[in-house]
């Protein structure tokens, strides 16, 4: 029996672009979402068992894809000395002050020569790519962009139900229509920006089909999308050689905080480097509502010695954007440190060959 046609290329030589990942999306036509290769790949992923595919062929093709994306990402990042990531809540409302703050932070960092990365989904992740996209533009342009996006402020709460376990589309409750309606303003914004001309800022999105119900933002210029979320999580934390900024978030962001802390804790013993961590304390979220740094202080105090000193030098809580930019600028990693970070990520082969 012939195998079904793959909706994705298992071996790629470059990352996805915004145009490629969005190809097929039509404003005003909700059904167009279902024809996008990105959506069809999500269906394929769910149908074949998600992270534990029952079909060996599906598992092999997905693994080949993820490896080639890892290699392509290594080539894309080669020579980029100022890579920073912003983590934060995927449910952040496009109308919220936290969303706007992340846009402003990302724009400012981009204008200071940083390449910004995020998980590529909605909320604070989308805000990261919007800020990078608008680098160099006037404040009115930013305000207009946010106003356009805010016409659909919230990702549908039941977006995760759009594909059933058997891989079929769930037609109950108009989920497809509401997802398309939420996605449309970002696609419209990109079309308007391309039509009017001017430079569009670069950024790197690192999403996963594990969360395929969350449409990948078309606002990112380059997209490294993976099947396995475990690979994606490690990659996203390791690539940010300049540091990671934590915007307000919940369980997922908290997981990333402690995963990053663990990587930093064992960095010296594994030949890696300690990457700066910044808690963006908008509305005193990290200092009062979720005071996670209290736990980290205790952990690194127990370690003592050089590790404690490095922690005290490279972990900060700031509410002011200028303070964050100044801190990251003052903690630029050396070339040797970036090489160690890249080798820990497992991309040293492609860096030597390109």
ABEGO torsion letter per residue (X at the ends): XBBBBBABBABBABBBBAAAAABGBBBGBAAAAAABAAAAAAAAAAAAGEABBABAAAAAAAAAAAAAAAAAAAAAABGBABBBBBBEBAABBAABAAAAAAAAAAAAAAAAGBBBBBAGBBEAAAAAAAAAAABGBBAAAAAAAAAAAAABABBBAAAAAABBAAGBBBABGGAAAAAAAAAAAAAAAAAAAAAAEEBBBBBBBBBBAAAAABBBBAABABBBBBABAAAAAAAAAAABAAEBBBBBBBAAAAAAAAAAAAAAAAAAAAGBBBBBBBBBBBGGAAAAABBAAAAAAAAAAAAEEAAAAAAAAABBBBABAAAAAAAAAAABBBAAAAAAAAAAAGAAAAAAAX
